[in-house]
Amino acid sequence: MIKLSHIVKTYNQGTAQEVKALHDISLEINKGEIFGVIGLSGAGKSTLIRIINMLERPTAGTVVVNGQNLTAMSETQLRQARQHIGMIFQSFNLLSSATVRENVAFPLKLSGRMERAVIDKRVDELLEMVELSDKALMYPAQLSGGQKQRVGIARALASNPAVLLCDEATSALDPKTTSSILELLTSLRRKLGLTIVIITHQMEVIKECCDRVAVIDGGVITELGSATEIFIDPKEALTKRLVSAAVRRGLPNLLRHTQVVPEYHEGAKAVLELLFLGPKADAPVIVDVARECDVSISILSGNIDHIQNQPFGIMAVEVGGTRSEIDRAINEFKQRVHKVEVLGYDERKQLSEL
């Protein structure tokens, strides 16, 4: 559905203020998927999404959307092509002096090709789709942030686009409202067959609704994979930090207050991180391994979450026993959970006592 080939974007090219925002980015986004692009501020993600619908022209490279080469089009041709690419924004971009109904109808009236009755019928359908039929005559100032974003979504869908671009669309919303907006987008993808691209700096957004994700850093795609792959086995330092902030709650602070060393010594306890995926997230693994290997196991921190509605658990444990007993327990864990990482060995007291 979307193919970016060797995209480069340079601002103020050839001047002392030259800034290269994107470096040779190639990316393919499949029809019907929700694709996330995550990165820190200034990484180039907003530039990337604006290039997809050619609000920014790339310095080099090609952009193909639904079989059309947008980079080869004139401005007149682009205006026509953009009718099939909807976009929603962090700041909503609603007309403050227009009602909800008028905001949604605006792009339809702008086309100048539709009769009033047809526009009214389409607006009614869109407001029902985003669950705002009862707010049709209200103004943006009377709406909550989540309701404003629903208006923005309805307006973006007015011309039946095949692609919906979301530029930090949930950044201004609280977690509960963010979740409801992501549920709406997931539902719309299913009902309308949309391809959705979400630009975000929130790993929680990726975890909740994205099929695949690209991590962008310094204008370069540094990591690409399914959401599950990125959470379970991040490769790059930035990805590891982003994932850790989203799922490893409490453990970094706990380890900072201890003396965990990389090598085993007599009497030390092993500190392990266990990752569970799918049905294994609910299995009594800790009890079973403690009993079968005759070791003591203390749970230091733990969290069960979901990635794309699939249970995902992460747990830090401390395992005590002889060296051979600890090694046997580690091997047993490797057979029973998705991934085991030995974080080190505690040098003094049990972490669970701190």
C-alpha positions in Angstrom: 0.0 0.0 0.0 2.8 2.4 0.9 6.4 2.2 -0.4 9.1 4.6 0.5 12.3 4.2 -1.4 15.6 5.9 -0.4 13.9 8.9 1.1 16.2 11.8 2.0 14.9 15.1 3.4 17.3 18.1 3.8 16.2 21.5 5.0 18.1 24.7 3.9 20.2 22.6 1.5 23.5 24.2 0.5 23.4 26.8 3.3 25.1 27.1 6.7 21.8 26.1 8.3 21.5 22.8 6.4 19.8 20.1 8.4 19.4 16.5 7.1 16.1 15.3 8.7 15.9 11.9 7.0 18.7 9.7 5.7 18.1 7.1 2.9 14.9 5.7 4.4 13.2 2.7 2.6 10.1 1.3 4.1 7.0 -0.8 2.9 3.7 -0.7 4.7 1.2 -3.4 3.9 -2.4 -2.9 3.0 -4.7 -3.1 6.0 -2.1 -3.0 8.7 -1.6 -0.6 11.6 2.0 0.5 11.3 3.8 2.4 14.1 6.8 4.8 13.8 8.3 5.6 17.2 11.2 7.8 18.1 12.2 10.6 20.4 11.6 14.3 19.7 13.6 15.5 16.7 14.1 12.0 15.3 12.4 12.8 12.0 9.1 10.9 12.5 6.8 13.9 11.8 8.8 14.7 8.7 8.4 11.1 7.6 4.6 11.1 7.9 4.3 14.4 6.1 6.3 13.0 3.2 3.9 10.1 2.9 1.2 12.5 1.8 3.6 14.9 0.2 2.9 17.8 2.6 6.7 17.8 2.5 8.5 16.9 -0.7 11.5 14.7 -0.2 14.9 16.0 -1.3 15.5 12.5 -2.9 13.7 9.2 -3.2 10.2 8.1 -4.2 6.8 7.8 -2.4 4.3 5.3 -3.8 0.8 5.1 -2.2 -1.7 2.6 -3.5 0.2 2.2 -6.7 0.6 5.9 -7.4 4.0 7.6 -7.5 3.2 10.8 -5.6 6.7 12.2 -6.1 6.1 12.4 -9.9 2.8 14.3 -9.5 2.1 18.0 -10.0 0.4 20.0 -7.2 -3.0 19.7 -8.9 -2.6 15.9 -9.2 -1.5 15.7 -5.5 -4.6 17.5 -4.3 -6.6 14.8 -6.0 -4.5 12.0 -4.6 -4.6 13.3 -1.1 -8.4 12.8 -1.0 -7.5 9.1 -0.5 -5.1 9.9 2.3 -6.7 11.1 5.6 -4.7 12.7 8.4 -5.3 13.5 12.1 -3.2 15.6 14.3 -2.1 16.0 17.9 -3.7 19.5 18.1 -7.0 18.3 16.4 -6.9 21.3 13.9 -10.7 21.9 14.2 -12.5 25.0 13.1 -13.4 26.7 16.4 -16.3 28.7 15.0 -17.9 25.6 13.3 -20.1 22.9 14.9 -19.0 19.3 15.0 -21.3 18.6 12.0 -19.8 21.6 10.1 -16.2 20.5 10.8 -16.9 17.0 9.5 -18.7 18.3 6.4 -16.0 20.9 5.6 -13.8 18.7 3.3 -16.9 17.4 1.5 -18.2 21.0 0.8 -14.7 22.0 -0.2 -14.7 19.5 -3.1 -17.8 21.3 -4.5 -19.0 18.2 -6.2 -21.6 16.9 -3.7 -25.2 17.9 -3.1 -26.2 19.0 0.3 -28.4 15.9 1.0 -25.5 13.6 0.1 -23.2 15.5 2.4 -25.7 15.4 5.3 -26.1 11.7 4.9 -22.4 11.1 4.9 -21.8 13.3 7.9 -24.5 11.4 9.8 -22.8 8.1 9.0 -19.4 9.4 10.1 -20.7 10.8 13.4 -22.3 7.5 14.2 -19.1 5.7 13.3 -17.1 7.7 15.9 -20.0 7.7 18.4 -20.6 11.4 18.4 -24.1 11.7 16.9 -25.4 13.4 20.0 -22.6 16.1 19.8 -23.4 17.2 16.2 -24.5 20.7 17.1 -21.8 21.4 19.7 -18.7 23.5 19.1 -15.1 22.3 19.7 -14.8 24.3 22.9 -17.6 22.3 24.4 -15.9 19.0 23.8 -13.3 16.9 25.7 -9.9 16.2 24.1 -11.0 12.7 23.2 -14.2 13.9 21.6 -12.2 16.5 19.6 -10.0 13.8 18.2 -13.1 11.7 17.3 -14.3 14.7 15.3 -10.8 14.9 13.6 -11.1 11.2 12.8 -14.5 11.6 11.3 -13.4 14.5 9.2 -10.3 12.6 8.0 -12.6 9.7 6.9 -15.1 12.0 5.0 -13.7 11.2 1.5 -13.3 7.5 2.1 -9.5 7.4 2.2 -7.6 4.1 1.9 -4.8 5.4 4.2 -5.1 7.2 7.5 -2.1 9.0 8.9 -1.9 9.8 12.6 0.7 12.4 13.7 1.0 12.1 17.5 -2.8 11.8 17.6 -2.9 10.7 21.2 -0.1 12.7 22.8 -2.4 15.3 24.3 -4.8 12.7 25.8 -4.9 10.9 29.1 -4.2 7.2 29.2 -7.9 6.1 29.4 -8.9 8.4 26.5 -5.8 7.3 24.5 -6.9 3.7 24.9 -10.5 4.5 23.7 -9.1 6.3 20.6 -6.8 3.4 19.8 -9.7 1.0 20.1 -11.7 3.2 17.7 -8.9 3.2 15.2 -8.5 -0.6 15.4 -12.3 -1.0 14.9 -12.2 1.4 11.9 -9.3 -0.5 10.3 -11.4 -3.7 10.5 -14.6 -2.2 9.3 -13.2 0.0 6.5 -10.1 -1.9 5.5 -7.9 1.1 6.3 -4.1 1.1 6.3 -3.1 3.2 9.3 0.2 4.8 10.0 0.8 6.0 13.6 3.6 8.4 14.5 4.2 8.4 18.3 6.8 8.7 21.0 4.6 6.5 23.3 5.5 2.8 23.5 2.1 2.1 25.1 0.5 3.1 21.8 2.7 0.6 19.9 1.9 -2.1 22.4 -1.8 -1.6 22.2 -2.6 -1.5 18.5 0.3 -1.7 16.1 1.0 -4.8 13.9 4.5 -3.7 13.0 6.8 -0.9 14.1 9.8 1.0 12.9 12.1 2.8 15.4 13.6 6.0 14.0 16.6 7.7 15.5 18.5 10.6 14.0 16.6 10.4 10.7 17.4 6.7 10.3 15.3 3.6 10.7 17.3 1.7 13.3 15.0 -1.2 14.0 12.0 -2.8 12.3 9.7 -5.7 13.2 6.4 -6.9 14.6 5.3 -5.2 17.8 5.8 -8.6 19.6 9.4 -8.9 18.3 10.3 -5.4 19.3 9.0 -5.9 22.8 10.3 -9.3 23.3 13.7 -9.0 21.7 14.8 -5.4 21.1 18.2 -5.1 19.5 19.2 -1.4 19.5 20.0 0.7 22.6 17.2 3.2 22.0 14.6 0.4 21.4 15.7 -1.3 24.7 15.3 2.0 26.6 11.8 2.6 25.1 10.7 -1.0 25.8 12.2 -0.9 29.3 10.3 2.3 30.2 7.0 0.7 29.0 7.2 -2.8 30.6 10.1 -3.1 33.1 8.4 -1.0 35.8 10.3 -0.9 39.1 13.2 -3.2 38.2 15.8 -0.5 37.1 15.3 1.4 40.4 15.6 -1.9 42.3 18.8 -2.9 40.7 20.4 0.6 41.2 20.2 0.1 44.9 22.0 -3.2 45.0 25.4 -4.7 44.1 24.7 -7.1 41.3 27.9 -8.5 39.7 28.2 -10.5 36.4 30.0 -13.5 37.8 28.8 -16.1 40.3 30.5 -16.5 43.7 29.8 -18.8 46.6 26.5 -18.1 48.2 25.3 -15.6 45.6 21.7 -15.6 44.3 21.0 -15.3 40.6 18.9 -12.4 39.4 16.9 -13.4 36.3 14.5 -11.6 34.0 11.8 -13.9 32.6 9.6 -13.1 29.6 6.3 -14.9 29.1 4.2 -14.8 26.0 0.7 -16.1 25.2 -0.7 -18.9 27.4 2.7 -19.2 29.3 2.0 -15.9 30.9 -0.6 -17.6 33.2 1.3 -20.8 33.9 2.6 -21.6 37.5 6.2 -21.6 36.3 7.8 -20.1 39.4 6.2 -22.7 41.8 7.0 -25.6 39.5 10.7 -24.7 39.0 11.2 -24.0 42.7 9.8 -27.4 43.6 11.5 -29.4 40.8 15.0 -27.8 41.2 14.9 -27.5 45.0 15.8 -23.7 44.9 14.4 -20.7 46.6 12.8 -18.1 44.3 11.8 -14.6 45.3 9.8 -12.4 42.9 11.3 -8.9 42.7 9.0 -7.3 40.3 6.4 -8.5 37.8 3.9 -7.3 35.3 1.4 -8.9 32.9 0.3 -6.9 30.0 -1.0 -7.4 26.4 0.6 -6.9 23.0 -2.1 -7.0 20.3 -4.4 -8.7 22.8 -1.8 -11.4 23.4 -0.8 -11.9 27.1 2.8 -10.7 27.7 4.5 -11.0 31.1 7.8 -9.8 32.4 9.1 -10.8 35.8 12.4 -10.3 37.7 13.2 -13.1 40.2 16.0 -14.0 42.6 17.1 -17.7 42.6 19.0 -19.1 45.6 20.8 -22.5 45.9 24.0 -24.1 45.0 25.6 -23.2 41.7 24.4 -26.5 40.1 20.9 -26.0 41.4 20.8 -22.4 40.1 22.1 -23.5 36.7 19.5 -26.3 36.6 16.7 -23.8 37.4 17.9 -21.4 34.7 17.7 -24.3 32.2 14.3 -25.2 33.4 13.1 -21.6 32.9 14.5 -21.7 29.4 12.2 -24.6 28.6 9.1 -23.1 30.1 9.2 -19.3 29.2 9.8 -17.3 26.1 13.1 -15.8 27.1 15.5 -15.9 30.1 18.1 -13.3 30.8 20.6 -13.6 33.6 21.0 -10.0 34.9 23.7 -11.0 37.4 24.3 -12.3 40.9 23.5 -10.3 44.1 26.7 -9.7 46.1 25.3 -9.0 49.5 21.7 -9.4 50.8 18.6 -10.6 49.0 17.2 -8.1 46.7 13.8 -8.9 48.0 14.8 -7.6 51.4 15.6 -4.1 50.1 
